[in-house]
Amino acid sequence: MNTSTHPQELSDSKLAQLRAMTVVVADTGEFAQIERFRPEDATTNPSLLLKAASQPDFAPTLQAALQAATGANEAARISDAMDRLAVGAGLRILDLIPGRVSTEVDARLSFDTAATVAKARHLIALYEAAGTDRSRVLIKIASTWEGIRAAQQLEQEGIHCNLTLLFGFAQAVACAEAGVTLISPFVGRILDWHKQASGRTGYPAAEDPGVISVTRIYNYYKQHGYETIVMGASFRNTGEIEQLAGCDRLTISPQLLEALEQDRAPLERRLDAKALTQQEPRISLNEAQFRWEMNEDAMATEKLAEGIRNFAADAVRLEAILQEKFR
């Protein structure tokens, strides 16, 4: 368990208290923010890389990817540059953190197991060619049935995976059964869906549907002895984070890290593997059962599809930037 604190933190800040019970991960591709908050791990995705691409300190990474890119035609060179950009950002991040970085497979491959496996192998090969051991990298894959199957195969090859865009319990069950290293259940996007569906403007933190979802997954995993790490993600406010204090990991944006750093109220541990608040039977899902459970969960189905579309759209925007620079 990580108990380190940032040198500028007061010992009683909520961020310092959180670090004592949960591994804090930075949800950003911006190097300056990572250097400031010194998280254990860091996560990236196409949206974060797109945002980082406009930052001056990202320019050398972008230029290096363009110069190293190869391919038989422009489309192939752009695809190679995208991979090299993601890995280049990951390498820069790894220089700033002691743990692991998550690098995402193209969301447009979310329903293609073989293509996801091939892309993951290629990304790992680029890391290893740069002298980075695969143990410091998590390959991020959308939690579709096809993505989970790809992750199962990759884990058997020693390529560790972070299953993202996880909104429903069926996805969490399937990931645990597949033996993936880590899952990223999204909290804030679940809240977004329920606010829109209910017409409510908000929920008390303890009643937040995203918090309730991650709490259930955490308790289920610990009850049944799954080793898969639960990393809550996509937070809308610090209240959600505080309700999940004690979770294995939490990946948090710089803005919310700042808010936690400035808050010096006491922070109570909410999740504890030694004091589980829920008990439920262990289940296993085949493909038909998984797809049915997803069909029955409108929120998970809609948010998964939306997340894939959004990440794919940002990948296209990033490709357009690279294409312009090639000319």
C-alpha positions in Angstrom: 0.0 0.0 0.0 1.3 3.4 -0.9 1.8 5.7 2.0 4.0 8.4 0.3 2.9 12.0 0.3 3.7 14.9 -1.9 6.4 17.1 -0.3 4.1 20.2 -0.5 1.2 18.5 1.2 0.3 19.1 4.8 0.1 15.7 6.6 -3.6 16.2 7.3 -4.8 17.1 3.8 -7.4 14.8 2.4 -5.1 13.8 -0.4 -2.4 12.7 2.1 -5.1 10.8 4.1 -6.3 9.1 0.9 -2.8 8.1 -0.1 -2.5 6.2 3.2 -5.4 3.9 2.3 -5.6 3.9 -1.5 -3.1 4.0 -4.3 -3.6 7.4 -6.0 -3.3 7.4 -9.8 -3.3 10.6 -12.0 -5.9 10.7 -14.7 -4.0 13.0 -17.1 -1.5 13.0 -20.0 0.0 16.4 -18.9 3.5 15.9 -17.7 3.6 19.0 -15.5 0.5 17.8 -13.5 2.0 14.4 -13.1 5.3 15.9 -11.9 3.5 18.1 -9.4 1.3 15.4 -7.8 3.7 12.5 -8.0 1.1 9.7 -8.3 2.0 6.1 -8.0 0.6 5.3 -11.5 -0.9 7.3 -14.4 -3.5 6.6 -17.0 -3.9 8.0 -20.5 -6.5 7.7 -23.2 -7.1 9.3 -26.7 -9.0 12.2 -25.2 -6.2 13.0 -22.7 -3.5 12.7 -25.4 -5.5 15.0 -27.7 -5.7 17.6 -24.9 -2.0 17.1 -24.1 -1.0 17.5 -27.8 -1.7 21.2 -27.5 0.7 21.7 -24.6 4.1 23.1 -25.4 5.9 20.5 -23.3 4.3 17.8 -25.4 5.8 19.1 -28.6 9.1 17.0 -28.4 7.1 13.8 -27.9 4.8 14.6 -30.8 7.8 15.5 -33.1 9.6 12.3 -32.1 6.6 10.2 -33.0 6.3 11.9 -36.4 10.0 11.4 -37.2 10.0 7.7 -36.2 6.8 6.8 -38.0 7.0 4.4 -40.9 4.5 2.8 -43.3 3.8 1.9 -46.9 1.4 4.8 -47.3 0.1 7.9 -45.4 -2.6 6.0 -43.5 0.0 3.4 -42.3 2.4 6.2 -41.2 -0.3 8.0 -39.3 -1.3 4.8 -37.6 2.3 4.1 -36.6 2.7 7.7 -35.4 -0.4 7.3 -33.2 1.1 4.2 -31.6 4.5 5.9 -31.1 2.8 9.0 -29.7 0.9 7.0 -27.1 4.1 5.1 -26.2 6.2 8.2 -26.2 3.8 9.9 -23.8 3.9 6.7 -21.6 7.7 6.7 -21.5 7.8 10.4 -20.5 5.2 9.6 -17.8 7.2 6.6 -16.5 10.2 8.8 -15.9 8.0 10.8 -13.4 6.2 7.9 -11.5 7.4 4.8 -9.7 4.6 2.6 -10.9 2.8 1.8 -14.1 1.3 3.7 -17.0 -1.9 2.7 -18.9 -1.8 3.0 -22.7 -5.0 2.6 -24.6 -5.8 0.4 -27.6 -7.6 2.2 -30.4 -11.3 2.3 -29.4 -12.2 1.5 -33.0 -10.9 -2.1 -32.3 -13.3 -2.6 -29.4 -15.3 -5.3 -31.1 -12.3 -7.2 -32.7 -10.5 -9.5 -30.4 -7.7 -10.5 -32.8 -7.0 -6.9 -33.8 -7.0 -5.8 -30.1 -4.5 -8.5 -29.3 -2.2 -7.5 -32.3 -2.3 -3.8 -31.3 -1.5 -4.6 -27.7 1.5 -6.7 -28.7 2.7 -3.9 -30.9 2.4 -1.3 -28.2 4.3 -3.5 -25.8 7.0 -4.2 -28.4 7.5 -0.4 -28.8 7.9 -0.1 -25.0 10.3 -2.9 -24.8 12.3 -1.6 -27.8 12.7 1.6 -25.8 14.0 -0.4 -22.8 10.9 -0.4 -20.7 9.8 -3.7 -19.2 6.2 -4.8 -19.9 5.6 -5.0 -16.2 5.4 -1.2 -16.0 2.7 -1.0 -18.6 -1.1 -1.7 -18.6 -2.8 -2.0 -21.9 -6.2 -0.3 -21.7 -9.0 -2.1 -23.5 -12.8 -1.3 -23.6 -14.8 -3.8 -21.5 -16.7 -5.3 -24.4 -17.0 -9.1 -24.6 -14.4 -9.0 -27.4 -12.1 -6.8 -25.4 -12.4 -9.0 -22.3 -11.5 -12.1 -24.4 -8.5 -10.2 -25.8 -7.4 -9.3 -22.3 -7.7 -12.9 -21.2 -5.3 -13.9 -24.0 -2.9 -11.1 -23.4 -2.7 -11.8 -19.6 -1.7 -15.3 -20.4 1.2 -13.9 -22.5 2.3 -11.7 -19.6 0.8 -8.5 -21.0 -1.2 -6.9 -18.2 -4.4 -5.1 -19.0 -6.6 -2.3 -17.7 -10.3 -2.9 -18.7 -11.8 0.5 -19.1 -15.3 1.9 -20.0 -16.7 -0.4 -17.3 -20.2 0.6 -16.2 -22.1 -2.6 -15.3 -21.7 -5.5 -12.9 -21.7 -8.0 -15.8 -18.6 -6.4 -17.2 -16.9 -6.6 -13.8 -17.8 -10.3 -13.3 -16.5 -11.2 -16.8 -13.3 -9.3 -16.2 -12.6 -11.1 -13.0 -13.3 -14.4 -14.5 -10.9 -13.6 -17.3 -8.1 -12.8 -14.8 -7.4 -9.3 -15.9 -5.0 -7.3 -13.9 -7.1 -4.2 -13.3 -10.5 -2.7 -14.1 -11.6 0.9 -14.3 -15.2 1.2 -13.3 -16.5 4.7 -14.2 -18.2 6.6 -11.4 -19.0 10.0 -12.8 -20.4 8.8 -16.1 -22.8 6.5 -14.3 -24.0 9.5 -12.2 -24.4 11.5 -15.5 -26.7 8.8 -16.9 -28.9 8.6 -13.8 -29.2 12.3 -13.5 -30.5 12.6 -17.0 -32.7 9.5 -16.7 -34.3 10.7 -13.4 -34.4 14.4 -14.0 -32.5 14.9 -10.7 -29.9 17.6 -10.4 -27.7 15.5 -8.1 -27.4 12.8 -5.5 -25.9 12.8 -2.0 -22.4 11.3 -2.2 -23.4 8.1 -0.3 -26.3 7.6 -2.7 -24.4 8.3 -5.9 -25.2 5.5 -8.3 -21.5 5.4 -9.5 -20.3 5.1 -5.9 -22.8 2.3 -5.2 -21.7 0.4 -8.3 -18.0 0.5 -7.5 -18.7 -0.4 -3.9 -20.6 -3.5 -5.0 -17.8 -4.5 -7.4 -15.1 -4.0 -4.7 -17.0 -6.1 -2.1 -17.8 -8.8 -4.6 -14.2 -9.1 -5.7 -12.9 -9.2 -2.1 -15.6 -11.6 -1.0 -14.7 -14.2 -3.7 -10.9 -13.7 -3.6 -10.4 -12.2 -7.1 -7.0 -10.6 -7.5 -8.1 -8.1 -10.1 -7.5 -4.6 -8.9 -10.5 -2.2 -8.7 -9.6 1.3 -9.7 -12.5 3.8 -9.5 -12.3 6.3 -12.4 -14.2 9.3 -14.0 -15.1 11.3 -11.0 -17.3 14.4 -11.0 -16.6 15.6 -7.5 -14.5 14.9 -4.4 -17.5 13.5 -2.6 -17.5 10.5 -4.9 -13.8 10.0 -4.2 -14.3 10.3 -0.4 -17.0 7.6 -0.5 -14.6 5.2 -2.2 -11.6 5.9 0.1 -10.0 2.5 0.7 -10.6 1.2 -2.8 -7.5 -0.5 -4.3 -6.8 2.5 -6.6 -8.5 5.7 -7.6 -7.5 7.6 -10.8 -8.2 11.2 -10.3 -8.0 14.3 -12.5 -5.5 17.1 -11.5 -8.4 19.5 -10.7 -9.8 17.1 -8.1 -6.3 16.2 -6.8 -5.9 19.9 -6.2 -9.2 20.1 -4.3 -8.3 17.2 -2.1 -4.9 18.7 -1.4 -6.5 21.9 -0.2 -9.1 20.2 2.0 -7.9 19.3 5.5 -11.0 17.8 7.0 -10.8 14.2 8.3 -11.3 11.4 5.7 -13.0 8.2 6.7 -12.1 4.9 5.2 -15.2 3.6 3.4 -14.1 0.4 1.6 -12.2 -2.3 3.6 -11.6 -5.9 2.4 -11.5 -7.0 6.1 -15.0 -5.5 6.8 -17.2 -6.2 3.8 -20.6 -4.6 3.8 -22.2 -6.8 1.2 -22.4 -10.5 0.5 -23.6 -12.1 -2.7 -23.1 -15.4 -4.5 -20.4 -15.9 -7.0 -21.5 -16.1 -10.6 -20.0 -16.9 -14.0 -21.1 -15.6 -17.4 -20.8 -17.1 -20.8 -21.1 -14.9 -23.9 -24.9 -15.2 -24.2 -25.4 -14.5 -20.5 -23.0 -11.5 -20.7 -24.8 -10.0 -23.6 -28.2 -10.6 -22.0 -27.1 -8.9 -18.7 -25.8 -6.0 -20.7 -29.0 -5.8 -22.7 -30.9 -5.6 -19.4 -28.6 -2.8 -18.1 -29.6 0.2 -20.2 -27.1 2.5 -18.5 -24.1 0.2 -19.0 -25.0 -0.5 -22.6 -25.5 3.2 -23.5 -22.5 4.5 -21.6 -20.2 1.8 -23.1 -21.3 2.6 -26.6 -21.0 6.4 -26.0 -17.6 6.0 -24.5 -16.3 4.0 -27.4 -17.7 6.5 -29.9 -16.1 9.5 -28.0 -12.7 7.9 -27.7 -12.8 6.9 -31.4 -13.8 10.5 -32.3 -10.9 11.9 -30.3 -8.5 9.4 -32.0 -9.7 10.7 -35.4 -9.1 14.3 -34.3 -5.6 13.3 -33.1 -4.9 11.6 -36.4 -6.0 14.8 -38.2 -3.4 16.7 -36.2 -0.7 14.2 -37.2 -1.8 14.2 -40.8 -1.5 18.0 -41.0 2.0 17.8 -39.5 3.1 15.2 -42.0 2.4 17.6 -44.9 
